[in-house]
Amino acid sequence: MRRPSHVSLFASLIIVALFGSAPRLIAAQTPSPVAATPTAAQTAPVGEPAGSTWTTYGGNLYNQRYSGLDQITTSNVAQLKGAWTYHTGVKSTGTSS
């Protein structure tokens, strides 16, 4: 028994539509290669380190929390002691980990 011609035509159109767009679908799903070195647009901006006066919470406008001061070094850091403690008056029943 022979199939009607409109069924064969419909099947042919579906096959052409699927396989004709396959290269575009594959290209759209293929990730682009990652650059070995970051470009200028990908790197974080670098600001000047904060000095003795921090004008913002993070030290500078980039929130880097870095100070260029050099009084504390790896040789004297073990000698540091707490200078003050502030108690807020809030009691907690939890423990800190």
SENU-277202 format. One record per residue (C-alpha): residue number from 1; residue in three letters; z, x, y. Coordinates in Angstrom, 2 decimals. Layout:
pos: NUM, code: ALA, z: Z, x: X, y: Y
...
This chain:
pos: 1, code: MET, z: 0.00, x: 0.00, y: 0.00
pos: 2, code: ARG, z: -1.00, x: 1.31, y: 3.38
pos: 3, code: ARG, z: 1.35, x: 1.30, y: 6.41
pos: 4, code: PRO, z: 0.29, x: -0.58, y: 9.51
pos: 5, code: SER, z: -1.31, x: 1.66, y: 12.13
pos: 6, code: HIS, z: 1.22, x: 0.76, y: 14.85
pos: 7, code: VAL, z: 4.10, x: 2.14, y: 12.68
pos: 8, code: SER, z: 2.26, x: 5.44, y: 12.21
pos: 9, code: LEU, z: 1.53, x: 5.62, y: 15.91
pos: 10, code: PHE, z: 5.17, x: 4.90, y: 16.79
pos: 11, code: ALA, z: 6.40, x: 7.56, y: 14.34
pos: 12, code: SER, z: 3.93, x: 10.08, y: 15.78
pos: 13, code: LEU, z: 5.15, x: 9.40, y: 19.32
pos: 14, code: ILE, z: 8.77, x: 9.91, y: 18.30
pos: 15, code: ILE, z: 7.97, x: 13.20, y: 16.55
pos: 16, code: VAL, z: 6.01, x: 14.48, y: 19.56
pos: 17, code: ALA, z: 8.79, x: 13.42, y: 21.94
pos: 18, code: LEU, z: 11.48, x: 15.15, y: 19.90
pos: 19, code: PHE, z: 9.65, x: 18.38, y: 19.18
pos: 20, code: GLY, z: 7.94, x: 18.52, y: 22.55
pos: 21, code: SER, z: 11.28, x: 18.60, y: 24.37
pos: 22, code: ALA, z: 13.05, x: 20.89, y: 21.88
pos: 23, code: PRO, z: 12.27, x: 24.14, y: 23.77
pos: 24, code: ARG, z: 13.65, x: 22.66, y: 26.99
pos: 25, code: LEU, z: 16.81, x: 21.44, y: 25.22
pos: 26, code: ILE, z: 17.36, x: 24.82, y: 23.61
pos: 27, code: ALA, z: 16.84, x: 26.62, y: 26.92
pos: 28, code: ALA, z: 19.28, x: 24.28, y: 28.68
pos: 29, code: GLN, z: 21.99, x: 24.90, y: 26.07
pos: 30, code: THR, z: 21.56, x: 28.67, y: 25.88
pos: 31, code: PRO, z: 24.27, x: 30.41, y: 27.95
pos: 32, code: SER, z: 23.12, x: 32.92, y: 30.49
pos: 33, code: PRO, z: 24.06, x: 36.55, y: 29.82
pos: 34, code: VAL, z: 27.22, x: 37.77, y: 31.52
pos: 35, code: ALA, z: 26.85, x: 40.67, y: 33.89
pos: 36, code: ALA, z: 28.50, x: 43.90, y: 32.76
pos: 37, code: THR, z: 30.02, x: 44.49, y: 36.18
pos: 38, code: PRO, z: 31.15, x: 41.76, y: 38.55
pos: 39, code: THR, z: 29.07, x: 41.17, y: 41.64
pos: 40, code: ALA, z: 30.52, x: 41.07, y: 45.12
pos: 41, code: ALA, z: 30.66, x: 37.27, y: 44.98
pos: 42, code: GLN, z: 32.69, x: 37.34, y: 41.74
pos: 43, code: THR, z: 35.39, x: 39.79, y: 42.83
pos: 44, code: ALA, z: 38.54, x: 38.70, y: 44.60
pos: 45, code: PRO, z: 38.78, x: 39.61, y: 48.26
pos: 46, code: VAL, z: 41.08, x: 42.51, y: 49.02
pos: 47, code: GLY, z: 43.32, x: 42.43, y: 52.05
pos: 48, code: GLU, z: 45.50, x: 45.05, y: 53.61
pos: 49, code: PRO, z: 48.88, x: 45.44, y: 51.87
pos: 50, code: ALA, z: 51.81, x: 43.87, y: 53.65
pos: 51, code: GLY, z: 54.04, x: 46.24, y: 55.54
pos: 52, code: SER, z: 57.70, x: 45.72, y: 56.40
pos: 53, code: THR, z: 56.99, x: 42.35, y: 58.05
pos: 54, code: TRP, z: 55.52, x: 39.70, y: 55.77
pos: 55, code: THR, z: 53.80, x: 37.09, y: 57.91
pos: 56, code: THR, z: 53.14, x: 34.77, y: 54.95
pos: 57, code: TYR, z: 54.98, x: 33.97, y: 51.71
pos: 58, code: GLY, z: 52.66, x: 36.18, y: 49.67
pos: 59, code: GLY, z: 52.75, x: 39.09, y: 52.12
pos: 60, code: ASN, z: 49.21, x: 38.77, y: 53.43
pos: 61, code: LEU, z: 46.58, x: 36.08, y: 53.77
pos: 62, code: TYR, z: 45.38, x: 36.75, y: 50.21
pos: 63, code: ASN, z: 48.88, x: 36.14, y: 48.74
pos: 64, code: GLN, z: 48.81, x: 39.48, y: 46.91
pos: 65, code: ARG, z: 52.60, x: 40.00, y: 47.11
pos: 66, code: TYR, z: 52.10, x: 43.74, y: 47.43
pos: 67, code: SER, z: 53.81, x: 46.01, y: 49.89
pos: 68, code: GLY, z: 52.64, x: 49.46, y: 50.83
pos: 69, code: LEU, z: 56.24, x: 50.60, y: 51.40
pos: 70, code: ASP, z: 57.27, x: 53.58, y: 49.32
pos: 71, code: GLN, z: 61.10, x: 53.81, y: 49.51
pos: 72, code: ILE, z: 61.54, x: 52.47, y: 45.94
pos: 73, code: THR, z: 59.89, x: 54.67, y: 43.34
pos: 74, code: THR, z: 59.96, x: 55.01, y: 39.56
pos: 75, code: SER, z: 62.55, x: 57.76, y: 39.89
pos: 76, code: ASN, z: 65.12, x: 55.73, y: 41.90
pos: 77, code: VAL, z: 64.55, x: 52.14, y: 40.71
pos: 78, code: ALA, z: 67.31, x: 52.41, y: 38.05
pos: 79, code: GLN, z: 69.87, x: 53.05, y: 40.82
pos: 80, code: LEU, z: 69.23, x: 49.71, y: 42.57
pos: 81, code: LYS, z: 72.10, x: 47.18, y: 42.75
pos: 82, code: GLY, z: 72.29, x: 43.60, y: 43.96
pos: 83, code: ALA, z: 73.08, x: 43.40, y: 47.69
pos: 84, code: TRP, z: 73.95, x: 39.68, y: 47.91
pos: 85, code: THR, z: 74.00, x: 36.41, y: 45.98
pos: 86, code: TYR, z: 73.58, x: 32.90, y: 47.34
pos: 87, code: HIS, z: 75.04, x: 29.90, y: 45.53
pos: 88, code: THR, z: 73.37, x: 26.60, y: 46.38
pos: 89, code: GLY, z: 76.26, x: 24.48, y: 45.13
pos: 90, code: VAL, z: 74.05, x: 22.68, y: 42.60
pos: 91, code: LYS, z: 75.65, x: 22.64, y: 39.17
pos: 92, code: SER, z: 73.48, x: 22.72, y: 36.09
pos: 93, code: THR, z: 74.45, x: 21.90, y: 32.52
pos: 94, code: GLY, z: 71.33, x: 23.55, y: 31.18
pos: 95, code: THR, z: 70.98, x: 27.14, y: 30.20
pos: 96, code: SER, z: 68.44, x: 29.61, y: 31.38
pos: 97, code: SER, z: 66.38, x: 31.55, y: 28.91
